[in-house]
Amino acid sequence: MKKFLFITVSILLNNLLLSQSDTLKTTLSEVVVTANRTQTPYYSLASSVTIITAEEISKKHYNSVVEVLREVPGLIIVQQGGYGKIANLFMRGANSNHTLVFIDGFKVNDASSPNNAFDFSILNIDDIEKIEIVRGPQSTLYGSDAIAGVINFITKGSQKKKYYSLSIEGGTHSFYKGNLSFQGNYKLIDYYLSASGTGSKGISASNAKYGNNETDGFNNNAITSKINLNLLSNLKLNFMYKYSKLKTDLDQNEKQGDDPNFKYDVEEQIFKSQLTSNLFDNKWEQFFSASYFKRLSNANDETDDIRPFTSSSSNNHAERIKFDWQNNFNFIKNNLITLGIETELEKANTSYKSNSEWGPYESIFPEKSIRTTGLYLQDQLNFSNSLFASVGFRIDKNEKYGTVTTFRIAPAYYLNSTNTKIKASYGTGFKAPSLFNLYDPLFGNPELKPEKSKGWELGIEQFFINGKISLGITYFNLDLEDMFGYDANYKTINIAKAASKGFEFYSTLTNINGLFINANYTYNYTKDKYEGSVDFNKPLLRRPEHQFYLYLGYQINDEITFNTSLKYVGKRDDKDFSFYPAKRITMSDYSIVNLSLTYKLFSYLEIYGRVENLFNKDYEEVLYYGTLGRTFYIGCNVKL
């Protein structure tokens, strides 16, 4: 019987493989920009890439970017108290500040924070056209902060199709979300405008099960606008402006953390212009861009009945100005050469004042600035449209810490006979010390050098039925050294080391008789390798070894679509800082189930309902911080 089953399965697999033709490459030719800074078809990429489109986001009715990123293999994202609260992401076990974040190719990591990390809570989801996540060191093309990988949020406005869109949603805890957008063109001008607002009365940011009953609400408003000028057939000029403002209530990071007047406000603005030209029959493509980013944040906590002796005030101001000139040369057959130069100026100043039972404290970080200039070169090779390789190196010159060189090689081999892709990559990355690390009067050290990483991966992907079924597995290994730590006088120094390794597995089934399946599993083993640390040889905090995601969607007919998902997060360690020294805690694993149902009344109108945390699971992502229980939402979308 076993022999019969083996022969039957072998015959079926063989027929599946042989029945596929070269047309599969057309199916897998979705363009990815972030992996190589050029439009590259997915089937030729060696990088581990996840693409999430606006269609997927809309189909699953996500309310925040945080929800979207939870389904990606290799990522763990934690939020301190539900919607609108501080959200940090760990990619392949690296620190939250080791992932470089872009909006339309412009860096938005916070230059005023001590570690240049990005807080994902402020991002608006309604204006996103596509998210490209590239895992593994990417400093060769992108410079600092790309130690573990890159996430690029590409906003809408690139399509010429005219439309008007309105969406409204309401739900548990007085949640609301609305968006109005339109897109069109007039003669040589394409335009896009989106305005959105999201908010809620919220839950207690500190977990209510410890007696914290004061709710912590939020509201988040955003505007995105784009104008594209088609000056000539080979010359285009684009402008983008994005404004975001988040106001949210916070609690303290302790068991009884209720704080009724602890408020946090963030305001971000992005201005970007880009000139694109194509010369010599598209053999020389140029991009010249100029960008400006401004971020203002403040956190204020006044005395109150619960904390009559505690107050604090924190104000941060960051700016980033960047110029980038990229050239893509296609003069040599089967070689796409990318050569670029970019220069970036970062500025920041911060102030922090507090009062407590231990007395007043003040830390003022006066405005400082630093410039970094990078030169990058990459060659994408194509041999017989089966063997592909990206080879590149980069030199970054910083006016404070000197020169850093990084490189990367990433080959991929596509077997046309079986529609199998074998991929590998090896690269180096670095993270520059932040302005705070360098210049803070108490913790800063102007002699700091960048953190460094070395990473490699090896994987295989298999495609069936013209790409409607795919599966893949990738092993990864990441070593971090010269990481920032502290000496006996609390000065920042290059001393720490860490390691992360594991594998990512995924499988997808796309629209077979209306059925959609996406499943992935990540095993991630991390270790603190700094011998002077109290956590030496222990796992890194808040990184689970195991996580699993399963999505099932079924289009019952032209009008009704059903979606459900399961997210499992394994045990991981955190620290209780109410003890001295801080006590290490193992947090329980948990599973969350979500459901949604969509009904299309007309071609232009759909209504939907959604249940999150169906079984009302009690869990924590960050020790002592609350999470949403069972919640209900209902909404509608109109598109004309």
C-alpha positions as CSV (number, residue, x, y, z in Angstrom):
1,M,0.0,0.0,0.0
2,K,2.8,2.4,0.9
3,K,4.6,1.6,-2.3
4,F,1.4,2.2,-4.3
5,L,0.9,5.6,-2.6
6,F,4.6,6.6,-3.3
7,I,4.3,5.7,-7.0
8,T,1.0,7.6,-7.3
9,V,2.3,10.8,-5.6
10,S,5.5,10.6,-7.8
11,I,3.5,10.3,-11.0
12,L,1.2,13.2,-10.0
13,L,4.2,15.5,-9.1
14,N,6.0,14.6,-12.3
15,N,2.9,15.4,-14.3
16,L,2.6,18.7,-12.5
17,L,6.2,19.6,-13.2
18,L,6.2,18.6,-16.8
19,S,2.9,20.2,-17.6
20,Q,4.2,23.6,-16.8
21,S,5.6,25.7,-19.5
22,D,7.8,28.7,-19.8
23,T,4.7,30.9,-19.4
24,L,5.2,30.5,-15.7
25,K,7.9,33.1,-15.8
26,T,5.2,35.5,-17.0
27,T,3.1,34.7,-13.9
28,L,6.1,35.2,-11.6
29,S,7.3,38.4,-13.3
30,E,5.8,40.8,-10.8
31,V,8.2,43.7,-10.6
32,V,10.1,44.3,-7.3
33,V,12.0,47.6,-7.0
34,T,13.5,47.5,-3.5
35,A,15.7,44.4,-3.8
36,N,18.0,45.8,-6.6
37,R,16.8,49.5,-6.8
38,T,15.6,48.6,-10.3
39,Q,12.5,47.0,-11.6
40,T,13.4,43.3,-11.3
41,P,11.1,40.3,-11.9
42,Y,10.5,38.2,-8.9
43,Y,11.6,34.9,-10.5
44,S,15.2,36.3,-11.0
45,L,15.7,37.5,-7.4
46,A,18.0,35.8,-5.0
47,S,16.8,37.9,-2.1
48,S,14.1,36.7,0.3
49,V,11.3,39.1,-0.6
50,T,7.7,39.4,0.5
51,I,5.3,41.6,-1.5
52,I,1.9,42.8,-0.1
53,T,-0.4,44.6,-2.4
54,A,-3.2,47.1,-1.8
55,E,-5.6,44.4,-3.1
56,E,-4.5,42.0,-0.3
57,I,-4.7,44.7,2.3
58,S,-8.2,45.6,1.2
59,K,-9.4,42.0,0.9
60,K,-8.3,41.3,4.5
61,H,-9.6,44.7,5.8
62,Y,-6.6,45.5,7.9
63,N,-6.7,48.6,10.0
64,S,-3.0,49.3,10.5
65,V,0.4,48.5,9.1
66,V,1.2,46.6,12.3
67,E,-1.5,44.1,11.4
68,V,-0.1,43.7,7.9
69,L,3.4,43.0,9.0
70,R,2.4,40.3,11.5
71,E,1.8,37.9,8.6
72,V,5.3,38.2,7.1
73,P,7.8,35.3,7.7
74,G,11.0,36.4,9.6
75,L,9.3,39.4,11.3
76,I,8.0,39.8,14.8
77,I,6.3,43.1,15.7
78,V,5.3,44.1,19.2
79,Q,3.0,46.9,20.3
80,Q,2.8,48.5,23.7
81,G,-0.9,48.5,24.4
82,G,-3.0,48.1,21.2
83,Y,-3.8,50.4,18.3
84,G,-1.9,53.7,18.1
85,K,0.8,52.7,20.6
86,I,4.5,52.4,20.1
87,A,5.3,49.5,17.7
88,N,8.7,47.9,17.2
89,L,9.7,45.3,14.7
90,F,12.5,42.6,14.8
91,M,13.6,41.2,11.5
92,R,15.3,37.8,11.6
93,G,16.2,38.3,15.3
94,A,18.1,41.5,14.9
95,N,17.3,44.6,16.9
96,S,14.4,46.9,16.1
97,N,16.9,49.6,14.9
98,H,18.5,47.2,12.4
99,T,15.7,47.4,9.8
100,L,15.8,50.3,7.4
101,V,12.3,51.8,6.6
102,F,11.4,53.7,3.5
103,I,8.3,55.5,2.3
104,D,8.5,55.7,-1.5
105,G,12.2,55.1,-1.3
106,F,12.9,57.8,1.3
107,K,14.4,56.9,4.7
108,V,12.1,57.6,7.6
109,N,14.0,56.1,10.6
110,D,13.9,58.5,13.5
111,A,17.1,60.5,13.7
112,S,16.1,62.0,17.1
113,S,15.7,58.6,18.9
114,P,18.7,57.2,20.7
115,N,19.0,54.3,18.3
116,N,17.4,55.6,15.0
117,A,14.6,53.0,15.2
118,F,11.3,53.5,13.4
119,D,7.9,53.4,15.2
120,F,5.4,51.7,12.9
121,S,2.3,53.0,14.8
122,I,2.2,56.3,12.9
123,L,1.9,54.9,9.4
124,N,-1.4,55.2,7.6
125,I,-2.5,52.1,5.7
126,D,-5.1,53.6,3.3
127,D,-2.6,55.2,0.9
128,I,-0.4,52.1,0.5
129,E,-0.1,50.6,-3.0
130,K,2.4,48.0,-2.2
131,I,4.8,46.9,0.6
132,E,8.1,45.3,-0.3
133,I,10.0,43.5,2.5
134,V,13.6,42.4,1.7
135,R,15.3,40.3,4.3
136,G,19.0,40.0,4.9
137,P,21.8,42.7,4.9
138,Q,21.1,45.4,2.3
139,S,23.7,48.0,3.2
140,T,25.4,47.6,-0.2
141,L,22.5,49.5,-1.9
142,Y,21.1,51.4,1.1
143,G,23.8,52.2,3.6
144,S,23.3,52.5,7.3
145,D,20.5,50.7,9.3
146,A,20.0,48.0,6.7
147,I,21.7,45.3,8.8
148,A,18.8,42.9,8.9
149,G,16.8,44.1,5.9
150,V,14.6,46.8,4.3
151,I,10.9,47.6,4.2
152,N,9.7,50.0,1.5
153,F,6.1,51.3,1.7
154,I,5.1,52.4,-1.8
155,T,2.2,54.8,-1.8
156,K,-0.6,55.0,-4.3
157,G,-0.6,57.5,-7.2
158,S,1.4,55.7,-9.9
159,Q,-1.7,54.4,-11.8
160,K,-3.3,56.5,-14.6
161,K,-6.8,55.1,-14.0
162,K,-9.3,57.7,-12.7
163,Y,-11.3,56.8,-9.6
164,Y,-12.9,58.2,-6.4
165,S,-12.8,56.2,-3.2
166,L,-14.5,56.4,0.1
167,S,-14.2,54.0,3.0
168,I,-15.8,54.1,6.5
169,E,-15.5,51.7,9.4
170,G,-16.5,51.5,13.1
171,G,-16.0,49.0,15.8
172,T,-15.4,48.0,19.4
173,H,-13.9,50.6,21.9
174,S,-15.4,53.4,19.8
175,F,-13.0,52.6,16.9
176,Y,-13.4,54.6,13.7
177,K,-11.6,54.8,10.4
178,G,-12.3,56.8,7.3
179,N,-10.6,57.6,4.1
180,L,-11.3,59.7,1.1
181,S,-9.1,59.6,-2.0
182,F,-9.2,60.3,-5.7
183,Q,-6.8,59.9,-8.6
184,G,-6.9,61.2,-12.2
185,N,-5.1,63.1,-14.9
186,Y,-5.3,66.3,-16.9
187,K,-3.3,66.6,-20.1
188,L,0.4,66.0,-19.0
189,I,-0.4,65.9,-15.3
190,D,-1.3,62.8,-13.1
191,Y,-2.5,63.5,-9.6
192,Y,-3.4,61.7,-6.4
193,L,-4.8,62.9,-3.1
194,S,-5.7,60.9,0.0
195,A,-7.0,62.0,3.4
196,S,-7.6,59.6,6.3
197,G,-8.4,59.5,10.0
198,T,-8.3,56.6,12.5
199,G,-9.0,56.6,16.2
200,S,-10.4,54.9,19.2
201,K,-11.1,55.3,22.9
202,G,-8.8,52.4,23.3
203,I,-8.1,50.0,26.1
204,S,-5.7,50.4,29.0
205,A,-2.2,50.4,27.6
206,S,-1.1,48.7,30.9
207,N,-2.8,45.4,31.1
208,A,-6.2,45.6,32.7
209,K,-5.8,42.2,34.4
210,Y,-3.4,43.9,36.9
211,G,-6.1,46.4,37.9
212,N,-5.4,49.1,35.3
213,N,-8.8,50.5,34.3
214,E,-8.0,53.9,32.7
215,T,-8.4,53.7,28.9
216,D,-5.8,55.1,26.6
217,G,-7.2,56.3,23.3
218,F,-5.6,57.6,20.1
219,N,-6.2,59.4,16.9
220,N,-4.1,59.4,13.7
221,N,-4.7,61.6,10.7
222,A,-2.8,61.7,7.4
223,I,-2.7,63.4,4.1
224,T,-0.8,62.1,1.0
225,S,-0.6,64.0,-2.3
226,K,1.3,63.3,-5.5
227,I,1.7,65.2,-8.8
228,N,3.4,63.6,-11.8
229,L,4.4,65.8,-14.7
230,N,4.9,63.9,-18.0
231,L,7.2,66.5,-19.6
232,L,8.3,64.4,-22.5
233,S,8.0,60.8,-23.5
234,N,11.4,60.1,-21.8
235,L,11.3,62.8,-19.1
236,K,9.1,62.9,-16.0
237,L,9.0,65.0,-12.8
238,N,7.2,63.8,-9.7
239,F,6.3,65.5,-6.5
240,M,5.1,63.9,-3.2
241,Y,4.0,65.4,0.1
242,K,2.9,63.3,3.1
243,Y,1.7,64.5,6.4
244,S,1.0,62.4,9.5
245,K,-0.1,63.3,13.0
246,L,-0.6,60.9,15.8
247,K,-1.9,61.6,19.3
248,T,-2.0,58.8,21.8
249,D,-2.3,58.1,25.5
250,L,0.4,56.1,27.2
251,D,0.9,54.2,30.5
252,Q,4.1,53.4,32.5
253,N,6.0,50.2,31.8
254,E,5.2,48.5,35.0
255,K,2.5,46.2,36.5
256,Q,0.3,49.0,37.9
257,G,1.2,51.3,35.1
258,D,-2.0,53.4,34.8
259,D,-1.2,57.1,34.1
260,P,-4.3,59.2,33.2
261,N,-2.4,62.1,31.7
262,F,0.6,60.6,30.0
263,K,0.3,61.8,26.4
264,Y,2.5,61.3,23.3
265,D,2.2,63.3,20.1
266,V,4.1,62.8,16.8
267,E,4.0,64.8,13.7
268,E,5.9,63.8,10.5
269,Q,6.2,65.5,7.1
270,I,7.9,64.2,3.9
271,F,8.6,66.3,0.8
272,K,10.1,64.5,-2.2
273,S,10.7,65.4,-5.8
274,Q,12.2,63.2,-8.5
275,L,13.3,63.7,-12.1
276,T,13.4,60.6,-14.3
277,S,14.9,60.4,-17.7
278,N,15.6,57.7,-20.3
279,L,18.3,58.2,-23.0
280,F,19.7,56.2,-25.9
281,D,16.6,54.0,-26.4
282,N,16.2,53.3,-22.6
283,K,19.8,52.1,-22.3
284,W,20.6,54.9,-19.8
285,E,18.0,55.5,-17.1
286,Q,18.5,58.3,-14.5
287,F,16.8,59.2,-11.3
288,F,17.6,62.4,-9.5
289,S,15.7,63.0,-6.2
290,A,15.7,65.5,-3.5
291,S,13.9,64.8,-0.2
292,Y,13.2,66.4,3.1
293,F,11.9,64.7,6.3
294,K,10.8,66.4,9.5
295,R,9.7,64.8,12.7
296,L,8.5,66.4,15.9
297,S,7.5,64.4,18.9
298,N,6.7,65.1,22.6
299,A,5.7,63.1,25.6
300,N,4.3,64.9,28.6
301,D,3.3,63.4,31.9
302,E,1.9,65.7,34.6
303,T,1.3,64.9,38.2
304,D,-2.0,63.3,39.0
305,D,-3.9,61.5,41.9
306,I,-2.3,58.1,41.0
307,R,1.3,59.5,40.6
308,P,1.3,62.7,42.7
309,F,5.2,63.0,42.8
310,T,6.0,61.9,39.2
311,S,6.1,64.1,36.1
312,S,8.1,64.3,32.9
313,S,8.4,66.2,29.7
314,S,10.3,65.0,26.5
315,N,10.6,66.9,23.2
316,N,12.4,65.6,20.1
317,H,13.1,67.3,16.8
318,A,14.6,65.6,13.8
319,E,15.3,66.5,10.2
320,R,16.8,64.7,7.2
321,I,17.8,66.2,3.9
322,K,18.9,63.8,1.1
323,F,20.0,64.0,-2.5
324,D,20.3,60.9,-4.6
325,W,21.5,60.4,-8.2
326,Q,21.0,56.9,-9.6
327,N,22.0,55.7,-13.1
328,N,21.0,52.4,-14.6
329,F,23.2,51.4,-17.7
330,N,22.0,48.7,-20.1
331,F,24.6,49.1,-22.8
332,I,26.2,45.6,-22.2
333,K,24.1,42.7,-23.1
334,N,22.8,40.7,-20.1
335,N,24.3,43.3,-17.7
336,L,22.3,45.9,-15.9
337,I,24.8,48.2,-14.1
338,T,23.6,50.5,-11.4
339,L,25.8,53.4,-10.3
340,G,24.7,55.9,-7.8
341,I,25.7,58.6,-5.3
342,E,23.7,59.9,-2.4
343,T,24.4,62.4,0.3
344,E,22.3,62.8,3.5
345,L,22.3,65.4,6.3
346,E,20.7,64.5,9.6
347,K,19.9,67.0,12.4
348,A,18.4,66.4,15.8
349,N,17.9,68.0,19.2
350,T,16.1,66.6,22.3
351,S,15.3,67.6,25.8
352,Y,14.1,65.6,28.8
353,K,13.0,66.8,32.2
354,S,11.5,64.8,35.1
355,N,10.6,64.9,38.7
356,S,10.2,61.9,41.0
357,E,10.7,60.8,44.6
358,W,14.4,60.7,43.8
359,G,14.5,64.4,42.8
360,P,14.6,66.4,39.6
361,Y,16.5,65.2,36.5
362,E,17.3,67.0,33.3
363,S,19.0,65.9,30.0
364,I,19.4,68.5,27.2
365,F,20.8,67.3,23.8
366,P,21.5,70.5,21.8
367,E,21.1,70.4,18.0
368,K,23.7,68.4,16.3
369,S,24.1,67.4,12.6
370,I,26.1,64.9,10.6
371,R,26.5,64.2,6.9
372,T,27.0,60.9,5.2
373,T,27.8,60.4,1.5
374,G,27.6,57.0,-0.2
375,L,28.7,55.7,-3.6
376,Y,27.2,52.3,-4.7
377,L,27.8,50.1,-7.7
378,Q,25.9,46.9,-8.7
379,D,25.9,44.6,-11.7
380,Q,22.9,42.4,-12.4
381,L,23.9,39.5,-14.7
382,N,21.6,37.3,-16.7
383,F,22.9,34.1,-18.3
384,S,20.5,32.4,-20.7
385,N,17.6,33.8,-18.7
386,S,18.2,31.0,-16.1
387,L,21.2,32.0,-14.0
388,F,21.0,35.4,-12.4
389,A,23.4,37.2,-10.1
390,S,23.6,40.6,-8.4
391,V,27.1,41.7,-7.4
392,G,27.7,45.0,-5.7
393,F,29.7,47.1,-3.3
394,R,29.4,50.4,-1.5
395,I,31.5,53.0,0.2
396,D,30.1,55.3,2.8
397,K,32.0,58.3,4.0
398,N,30.8,59.9,7.3
399,E,32.3,63.1,8.6
400,K,32.5,61.7,12.1
401,Y,33.3,58.0,12.1
402,G,35.1,57.7,8.7
403,T,34.7,55.2,5.9
404,V,32.7,52.0,5.8
405,T,32.7,49.5,2.9
406,T,30.1,46.8,2.3
407,F,29.5,44.2,-0.4
408,R,26.9,41.7,-1.5
409,I,26.7,38.8,-3.9
410,A,23.3,37.1,-4.6
411,P,23.0,34.4,-7.3
412,A,19.8,32.6,-8.3
413,Y,19.3,29.7,-10.7
414,Y,15.9,29.1,-12.3
415,L,15.3,25.6,-13.6
416,N,12.9,26.0,-16.5
417,S,12.2,22.3,-16.8
418,T,10.8,22.0,-13.3
419,N,10.0,25.6,-12.4
420,T,12.4,25.5,-9.5
421,K,14.4,28.4,-8.1
422,I,17.6,27.9,-6.1
423,K,18.9,31.0,-4.4
424,A,21.7,32.2,-2.2
425,S,23.2,35.4,-1.0
426,Y,26.0,36.7,1.2
427,G,26.4,40.3,2.3
428,T,27.6,42.7,4.9
429,G,25.8,45.5,6.6
430,F,26.4,48.3,9.1
431,K,24.5,50.6,11.4
432,A,26.0,54.1,12.0
433,P,25.9,55.5,15.6
434,S,23.0,57.9,16.0
435,L,23.5,61.5,16.9
436,F,22.5,60.6,20.4
437,N,25.1,57.8,20.6
438,L,27.8,60.3,19.5
439,Y,27.0,63.5,21.2
440,D,24.7,63.0,24.2
441,P,26.4,64.7,27.2
442,L,25.9,61.6,29.5
443,F,25.8,58.6,27.2
444,G,27.5,59.8,24.0
445,N,30.9,58.8,22.7
446,P,32.4,60.6,19.7
447,E,34.8,57.7,19.1
448,L,32.1,55.2,18.3
449,K,32.4,53.0,15.2
450,P,29.4,51.5,13.3
451,E,27.8,48.2,14.3
452,K,28.5,45.6,11.7
453,S,26.7,42.5,10.4
454,K,27.5,39.5,8.1
455,G,24.6,37.5,6.8
456,W,24.0,34.6,4.4
457,E,21.1,32.5,3.2
458,L,20.4,29.5,1.1
459,G,16.9,28.6,-0.2
460,I,14.8,26.8,-2.8
461,E,11.4,27.7,-4.2
462,Q,9.0,25.5,-6.2
463,F,6.1,26.6,-8.4
464,F,3.2,24.5,-9.7
465,I,0.2,25.1,-12.0
466,N,1.5,28.3,-13.6
467,G,2.5,29.8,-10.2
468,K,-0.9,29.3,-8.5
469,I,0.8,27.0,-6.0
470,S,4.2,27.8,-4.6
471,L,6.3,26.8,-1.7
472,G,9.8,27.6,-0.5
473,I,12.2,27.3,2.4
474,T,15.2,29.5,3.2
475,Y,17.9,29.0,5.8
476,F,19.5,32.2,7.2
477,N,22.4,33.1,9.4
478,L,23.2,36.6,10.8
479,D,26.1,37.6,12.9
480,L,26.3,41.0,14.6
481,E,29.4,42.5,16.1
482,D,30.7,45.8,17.4
483,M,27.2,46.4,18.8
484,F,26.6,49.4,21.1
485,G,26.8,48.7,24.8
486,Y,27.9,50.7,27.9
487,D,31.0,50.9,30.0
488,A,31.2,51.3,33.8
489,N,30.6,55.1,33.3
490,Y,27.5,54.5,31.1
491,K,29.3,55.7,28.0
492,T,28.3,54.0,24.8
493,I,31.0,51.7,23.4
494,N,31.4,49.1,20.7
495,I,31.4,45.9,22.8
496,A,28.4,43.7,22.3
497,K,27.9,40.7,19.9
498,A,24.8,38.6,18.9
499,A,23.9,35.8,16.5
500,S,20.7,34.8,14.9
501,K,19.9,31.8,12.6
502,G,17.0,29.8,11.5
503,F,14.7,29.1,8.6
504,E,11.6,30.5,6.9
505,F,9.0,28.3,5.2
506,Y,6.1,29.5,3.1
507,S,3.4,28.0,0.9
508,T,0.7,29.7,-1.1
509,L,-2.3,28.7,-3.2
510,T,-3.8,31.5,-5.3
511,N,-7.3,31.4,-6.6
512,I,-8.0,27.8,-7.4
513,N,-11.8,27.6,-7.6
514,G,-12.0,30.8,-5.5
515,L,-9.7,29.4,-2.8
516,F,-6.7,31.4,-1.4
517,I,-4.2,29.9,1.1
518,N,-1.1,31.5,2.6
519,A,0.9,29.7,5.3
520,N,4.4,30.4,6.7
521,Y,6.5,29.2,9.6
522,T,9.6,30.8,11.0
523,Y,12.2,29.1,13.3
524,N,14.6,31.7,14.8
525,Y,17.3,30.9,17.3
526,T,19.0,33.9,18.8
527,K,21.9,34.3,21.2
528,D,23.6,37.1,23.1
529,K,27.3,36.5,22.5
530,Y,28.7,39.3,24.7
531,E,30.5,37.6,27.5
532,G,30.2,40.6,29.8
533,S,26.4,40.6,29.6
534,V,24.2,39.1,32.3
535,D,22.3,37.5,29.4
536,F,25.4,35.9,27.8
537,N,24.4,32.8,25.8
538,K,20.7,33.5,26.4
539,P,18.1,34.2,23.7
540,L,17.5,37.9,22.7
541,L,14.4,39.5,24.3
542,R,11.0,39.4,22.7
543,R,12.1,37.1,19.9
544,P,10.2,33.8,19.8
545,E,11.8,30.7,18.4
546,H,8.6,29.6,16.7
547,Q,5.9,31.5,14.9
548,F,3.3,30.4,12.4
549,Y,0.7,32.1,10.2
550,L,-2.1,30.7,8.2
551,Y,-4.6,32.5,6.0
552,L,-7.6,31.0,4.3
553,G,-9.8,33.0,1.9
554,Y,-12.7,31.7,-0.1
555,Q,-14.6,33.6,-2.7
556,I,-18.0,31.9,-2.5
557,N,-19.4,33.7,-5.5
558,D,-19.1,37.1,-7.2
559,E,-20.6,38.8,-4.2
560,I,-19.4,37.0,-1.1
561,T,-15.9,36.4,0.2
562,F,-14.9,34.8,3.5
563,N,-11.5,35.2,5.2
564,T,-10.0,33.7,8.3
565,S,-6.5,33.7,9.7
566,L,-4.5,32.1,12.5
567,K,-1.4,33.6,14.1
568,Y,0.7,31.6,16.5
569,V,3.6,33.2,18.5
570,G,5.8,30.9,20.6
571,K,7.3,31.5,24.0
572,R,9.9,34.3,24.3
573,D,11.7,36.2,27.1
574,D,11.1,39.7,28.4
575,K,12.4,41.6,31.4
576,D,10.6,43.0,34.5
577,F,12.4,46.3,35.2
578,S,10.6,46.7,38.5
579,F,13.3,44.5,39.9
580,Y,17.0,45.4,40.3
581,P,18.7,44.0,38.5
582,A,15.9,43.4,36.0
583,K,14.3,40.0,36.3
584,R,14.1,37.8,33.2
585,I,10.6,36.5,32.5
586,T,9.4,33.8,30.0
587,M,6.1,34.9,28.4
588,S,3.5,32.3,27.3
589,D,2.8,31.4,23.7
590,Y,-0.5,32.4,22.2
591,S,-2.7,31.9,19.1
592,I,-5.1,34.5,17.6
593,V,-7.9,33.8,15.2
594,N,-9.5,36.5,13.0
595,L,-12.6,36.3,10.7
596,S,-14.1,38.5,8.1
597,L,-17.0,38.4,5.6
598,T,-17.3,40.7,2.6
599,Y,-20.5,41.3,0.5
600,K,-20.4,43.1,-2.8
601,L,-23.7,44.9,-3.2
602,F,-22.8,46.6,-6.5
603,S,-19.7,46.8,-8.6
604,Y,-18.8,50.0,-6.8
605,L,-20.0,49.2,-3.2
606,E,-19.0,46.5,-0.7
607,I,-19.8,46.1,2.9
608,Y,-17.9,43.9,5.4
609,G,-17.7,42.7,9.0
610,R,-14.7,41.5,10.9
611,V,-14.0,39.8,14.2
612,E,-10.5,39.9,15.7
613,N,-9.3,37.6,18.4
614,L,-12.3,35.4,18.0
615,F,-11.7,33.3,21.1
616,N,-10.9,36.3,23.3
617,K,-7.3,35.1,24.0
618,D,-5.6,36.8,26.9
619,Y,-2.0,37.5,26.0
620,E,0.9,40.0,26.1
621,E,3.3,41.1,23.4
622,V,5.3,43.2,25.8
623,L,5.4,42.4,29.5
624,Y,2.6,44.2,31.5
625,Y,1.1,45.9,28.4
626,G,-2.4,45.1,27.3
627,T,-3.7,43.7,24.0
628,L,-7.1,43.7,22.4
629,G,-9.6,41.0,23.3
630,R,-12.4,40.0,21.1
631,T,-13.4,43.0,18.9
632,F,-15.9,43.6,16.2
633,Y,-15.8,45.9,13.1
634,I,-18.2,46.8,10.3
635,G,-17.4,49.0,7.3
636,C,-18.1,49.8,3.7
637,N,-16.0,50.8,0.7
638,V,-17.2,52.8,-2.3
639,K,-15.1,53.2,-5.5
640,L,-16.2,55.0,-8.5
